[in-house]
């Protein structure tokens, strides 16, 4: 049966549904929707009368518009209805729920739902996540729009197509997750982290679980430490280990310091031994020191390495490291003896040795130096990374400028609170 014009749920709720004789069967309370092609369709209307609910199959609906809803059934043929979790109800399960709007990278509330006619069926075509939906439910949409126009303000529709919310499930347990599977994958990890932080813990965990492991690793780094810990604690150890192994060791160490010792032990025993060792070394340092800030991922070659050899090795080594600003030069005992920038390496004579072109006037910090000391050194000498060495000059790691910025001006989602 066709629908005349667009209809929003708020416009027909609590309206009387008439029988074949024009008598009232009850007032519209809800609708059952089922999966349809291309959009979900209304399967039945739920009406209420004298504190009892009744189910009216869509096939019996003869008129359906914002003024009149009528059925070919009589009151004697109505069947009582009891709500179940198996049914997906528009009002109970969709209206006022939150969904992820990946196009705007935000979480929005379903303020209203739009229906249209399609081949004799009523299909759900969009949700209204804007102010119009709220005003419409209050019955003052037209007046509100007119008042705003007096102030030269145009109130736009904020409709999100149901194409982005397929497939539907009973009670829409994954409504905040099914909206943008393909679109979420294209978002920046920081934006995904914002979405996860905006929904409930269960929804956020489900959204994170559906990410591919590379994206999950990047997203995890952007989340609040408590959210990180919650997600990893609930995740099975093999998957959690695979994700953590893809993170830079310093960020992995920050995360593991937030979870239970039992879970940390399981994860460290599950990942590559070399990676586990790198993480454990970082966990030994206090969070507000150079050692707590540093990463032990860097590139270092001996001084007798030629520029040509260094460049060939660099092509392989760089693939495993998150950020590279300098090439460090060490002796056989891993003592730092020099440094050179990538630019200097690229412009150098291929046959020269690194010891011939390296800078020996080194600026370093110790692992126990306070973060303020590290920040001051990076700022004073205009560095993008500073090496961390022990009392014997052994290179332990590097602190990058972005780690310092995150520490001094930390976004809420990135603040680390290591508990060693």
C-alpha positions in Angstrom: 0.0 0.0 0.0 1.6 3.3 -1.0 2.6 5.9 1.4 1.5 9.4 0.4 4.5 11.7 0.6 7.3 11.5 3.2 6.3 10.4 6.7 8.3 10.6 9.9 7.6 8.3 12.8 7.0 11.2 15.1 4.1 12.3 12.9 2.1 9.1 13.2 2.9 7.8 16.7 -0.1 7.6 19.0 -2.5 8.2 16.1 -5.6 5.9 15.9 -5.5 2.9 13.6 -9.0 2.3 12.1 -10.6 -1.0 11.2 -12.6 -1.9 8.1 -15.7 -0.1 9.6 -13.8 3.0 10.6 -13.7 2.1 14.2 -10.6 2.4 16.3 -8.4 -0.7 16.7 -6.0 1.1 18.9 -3.3 3.8 18.8 0.0 3.3 17.1 2.6 2.4 19.6 5.5 0.9 17.6 6.4 -0.9 14.4 8.3 -4.1 13.8 10.8 -3.9 11.0 12.7 -6.7 9.2 15.5 -6.9 6.8 14.6 -5.9 3.2 16.1 -5.2 -0.1 17.3 -2.6 -0.6 16.1 -1.1 2.7 14.5 -2.4 5.9 10.7 -2.7 5.7 7.8 -2.4 8.1 6.5 -5.9 8.9 3.8 -5.0 11.3 2.2 -2.2 13.3 1.9 -2.5 17.1 -1.2 -0.8 18.5 -2.2 -0.4 22.1 -5.8 -0.4 23.5 -6.9 -0.7 27.1 -3.3 -1.5 28.2 -3.0 -4.4 25.8 -0.8 -4.5 22.7 -1.9 -6.0 19.4 -0.1 -6.8 16.2 -1.4 -5.7 12.8 0.4 -7.3 9.8 1.5 -4.8 7.1 -0.4 -6.8 4.5 -3.7 -5.8 6.1 -3.0 -2.1 6.0 -5.2 -0.3 3.4 -4.4 3.4 4.1 -1.1 4.7 5.6 -0.4 8.4 5.7 0.1 11.1 8.3 -3.6 11.7 8.6 -5.2 8.2 8.4 -4.0 4.7 9.1 -6.5 2.0 8.3 -6.6 -1.8 8.2 -8.8 -4.4 6.6 -8.9 -6.3 9.9 -11.7 -6.1 12.5 -11.1 -5.8 16.2 -12.3 -9.4 16.7 -9.5 -10.7 14.5 -6.7 -8.8 16.2 -4.0 -10.9 17.9 -2.3 -9.8 21.1 1.4 -9.0 21.0 4.1 -9.5 23.6 7.4 -7.8 23.1 10.4 -10.1 22.5 14.1 -9.5 22.0 13.8 -11.3 18.6 11.8 -8.4 17.1 13.3 -5.2 16.0 11.0 -2.3 17.1 11.4 1.1 15.7 10.5 3.1 18.8 12.0 0.8 21.4 15.2 -0.1 19.6 16.0 2.7 17.2 14.5 6.0 18.3 16.8 8.0 20.6 19.6 5.5 20.2 23.1 6.7 19.2 24.7 5.9 15.9 28.1 6.7 14.3 28.0 9.3 11.6 31.3 8.5 9.9 30.8 11.3 7.3 31.0 13.8 10.1 33.2 11.7 12.4 30.8 12.1 15.3 28.2 10.2 17.3 24.6 11.4 16.7 21.2 10.6 18.2 18.3 9.3 16.3 15.7 12.0 16.8 13.3 10.8 14.2 12.9 8.2 11.4 11.8 8.8 7.9 9.6 6.3 5.9 8.7 6.1 2.3 6.7 3.9 0.1 8.4 1.3 -2.1 6.6 -1.3 -4.2 3.6 -1.3 -1.8 5.8 -1.5 1.3 6.8 1.0 3.9 10.6 1.2 4.0 12.9 3.0 6.4 15.0 5.4 4.3 16.8 7.7 6.8 17.2 8.8 10.3 16.9 12.5 11.3 19.8 13.4 13.6 19.2 17.2 13.5 17.2 19.8 15.4 14.3 19.4 13.0 13.7 16.0 14.3 13.5 17.2 17.9 11.2 20.1 17.0 9.0 17.7 15.0 8.6 15.4 17.9 7.6 18.3 20.1 5.1 19.3 17.4 6.6 22.7 16.8 8.8 22.1 13.7 6.9 24.5 11.4 6.7 27.3 14.0 10.4 26.8 15.0 11.5 27.0 11.4 9.5 30.2 10.9 10.9 31.8 14.0 14.5 31.0 12.9 13.8 32.5 9.5 13.0 35.8 11.1 16.6 35.8 12.3 17.8 34.7 8.8 18.7 31.3 10.1 17.9 28.3 7.9 17.3 25.1 9.7 18.7 22.3 7.5 17.6 18.7 7.5 20.2 16.3 9.0 19.2 13.0 7.4 21.5 10.0 7.4 20.6 7.3 4.8 19.7 3.9 6.1 22.1 2.5 3.5 24.8 3.2 6.0 23.1 1.3 8.8 22.7 -2.1 7.2 22.4 -4.9 8.1 19.9 -4.6 10.9 19.9 -6.9 13.9 17.4 -7.5 16.7 17.4 -4.5 19.1 20.2 -3.0 16.9 22.9 -4.2 19.2 25.4 -3.0 16.7 23.6 0.1 15.4 26.6 2.3 16.4 28.9 -0.1 14.6 27.1 -1.1 11.4 26.8 2.4 10.0 30.1 2.9 8.4 32.2 -0.3 8.2 33.8 0.8 4.9 33.8 4.4 5.9 35.4 3.8 9.3 38.3 2.0 7.6 39.1 5.2 5.7 39.1 7.4 8.8 42.2 8.7 10.5 43.0 6.6 13.7 42.5 9.7 15.8 39.0 10.1 14.4 38.2 6.5 15.0 39.4 6.9 18.6 37.1 9.9 19.0 34.2 7.7 17.8 35.1 4.9 20.2 35.3 7.4 23.1 31.9 8.8 22.2 29.9 5.6 22.5 29.3 3.1 25.3 32.1 0.8 26.4 30.4 -2.2 24.9 29.8 -0.4 21.5 33.3 1.0 21.5 34.9 -2.3 22.2 32.8 -3.9 19.4 33.8 -1.1 17.0 37.5 -1.6 17.8 37.3 -5.4 17.5 36.1 -5.1 13.9 39.1 -3.0 12.8 41.9 -4.6 10.9 45.0 -5.2 13.1 47.1 -2.4 11.6 44.4 0.2 12.0 43.6 -1.2 15.5 47.2 -0.7 16.6 47.2 2.9 15.4 43.8 3.6 16.9 44.8 2.1 20.3 47.7 4.6 20.6 45.1 7.5 20.3 42.8 6.3 23.1 42.7 7.3 26.7 44.8 4.8 28.8 41.7 3.6 30.7 39.9 2.9 27.5 43.0 1.1 26.1 43.2 -1.1 29.2 39.5 -1.9 29.1 39.6 -3.0 25.5 42.8 -5.1 25.9 41.6 -6.7 29.1 38.4 -8.0 27.4 40.1 -9.1 24.2 41.4 -12.6 23.8 45.2 -12.7 24.3 46.3 -13.9 20.9 44.5 -11.1 19.1 45.6 -8.5 21.7 49.2 -9.7 21.3 49.1 -9.4 17.5 47.8 -5.8 17.8 50.3 -4.8 20.4 53.2 -6.3 18.5 52.3 -3.8 15.7 52.6 -0.8 18.0 55.8 1.1 18.6 57.5 -0.4 21.7 57.2 2.9 23.8 53.4 3.0 23.1 53.0 -0.7 23.8 54.8 -0.2 27.1 52.5 2.7 28.1 49.5 0.5 27.3 50.7 -2.6 29.1 51.5 -0.6 32.2 47.8 0.1 32.5 46.5 -3.5 32.4 46.6 -6.2 35.0 49.9 -8.0 35.7 48.3 -11.3 34.7 47.2 -10.0 31.3 50.5 -8.3 30.7 52.4 -11.5 31.4 50.2 -13.4 29.0 50.7 -10.9 26.2 54.5 -10.6 26.7 54.8 -14.3 26.6 52.7 -14.4 23.3 54.6 -11.8 21.3 58.0 -12.0 19.6 60.8 -12.4 22.3 62.8 -9.5 20.9 59.7 -7.2 20.9 58.9 -8.4 24.5 62.4 -7.6 25.6 62.2 -4.1 24.1 58.9 -3.4 25.9 60.1 -4.8 29.2 63.2 -2.5 29.1 60.9 0.5 28.6 58.6 -0.5 31.5 61.6 -0.2 33.9 61.6 3.6 33.6 59.5 6.2 35.3 56.9 7.8 33.0 58.0 11.4 33.4 61.7 10.7 32.5 63.6 10.4 29.3 63.6 6.6 29.7 59.8 6.6 30.1 59.4 8.8 27.0 61.9 7.1 24.7 61.5 4.4 22.1 64.2 1.9 21.5 63.4 1.8 17.8 66.1 3.7 16.0 68.7 3.1 13.3 72.4 2.9 14.1 75.4 1.7 12.2 79.1 1.5 13.0 81.5 4.3 11.9 83.3 2.1 9.3 80.0 1.6 7.4 80.2 3.3 4.0 77.4 5.7 2.9 76.5 3.2 0.1 76.2 0.3 2.6 74.2 2.4 5.0 71.7 3.4 2.4 71.3 -0.2 1.3 70.8 -1.3 4.9 68.5 1.6 5.5 66.0 0.5 2.9 65.4 -2.7 4.8 65.7 -1.4 8.4 63.4 1.6 7.9 60.4 -0.6 7.1 60.3 -1.8 10.7 60.5 1.6 12.4 57.7 4.2 13.0 59.7 7.4 12.7 63.2 8.1 11.5 64.9 11.5 11.7 68.6 10.7 12.2 71.1 7.9 11.6 73.1 7.2 14.8 76.7 6.0 14.7 77.9 3.6 17.4 81.1 1.6 18.1 81.3 -2.1 18.7 80.0 -1.7 22.2 77.0 0.3 21.1 78.4 3.5 22.5 77.1 6.5 20.7 79.9 8.3 18.9 78.1 10.3 16.2 74.9 11.3 14.4 73.9 12.5 10.9 70.6 13.5 9.4 69.0 11.7 6.5 69.8 14.7 4.3 73.5 14.5 5.1 73.4 10.8 4.3 71.7 11.3 0.9 74.1 14.1 -0.2 77.3 12.4 0.9 79.8 10.6 -1.3 78.7 6.9 -1.5 82.3 5.7 -0.8 82.8 7.8 2.4 82.5 6.2 5.7 80.0 7.4 8.3 82.8 8.3 10.7 83.9 10.9 8.1 80.7 12.7 7.8 79.0 12.3 11.2 78.6 15.1 13.7 80.4 14.3 17.0 79.2 17.3 19.0 76.4 15.2 20.5 73.4 16.5 22.4 72.1 13.7 24.7 70.0 13.1 27.8 70.2 10.4 30.4 67.4 7.9 31.1 66.6 9.4 34.5 66.5 13.0 33.2 63.1 14.7 33.8 60.9 15.3 30.9 61.3 19.1 31.3 65.0 18.6 30.8 64.4 16.6 27.6 62.0 19.2 26.3 64.4 22.1 27.0 67.2 20.3 25.2 65.1 19.5 22.1 63.9 23.1 22.0 67.3 24.7 22.6 69.1 22.8 19.9 66.1 22.6 17.4 66.1 18.8 17.4 63.4 16.5 16.2 64.8 13.7 18.2 67.4 13.4 21.0 69.3 10.2 21.9 69.1 8.7 25.4 72.4 7.3 26.7 73.5 5.7 30.0 76.4 6.8 32.1 78.8 4.9 29.8 77.4 6.5 26.7 75.6 3.4 25.5 72.7 4.3 23.2 69.4 3.2 24.9 66.8 4.9 22.8 65.6 8.2 21.4 62.9 10.7 22.5 61.1 12.3 19.5 59.7 15.7 19.4 56.1 14.4 19.0 56.5 12.5 22.2 57.5 15.6 24.0 54.7 17.6 22.5 52.2 14.9 23.6 53.6 15.1 27.1 53.8 18.8 27.6 50.6 19.7 25.7 48.8 16.3 25.9 45.4 15.9 24.1 43.0 14.2 26.5 42.9 11.0 24.4 46.7 10.7 24.5 47.7 11.4 28.1 49.7 8.6 29.5 49.7 7.6 33.1 52.1 4.8 33.5 51.8 2.6 36.6 55.0 0.6 36.9 
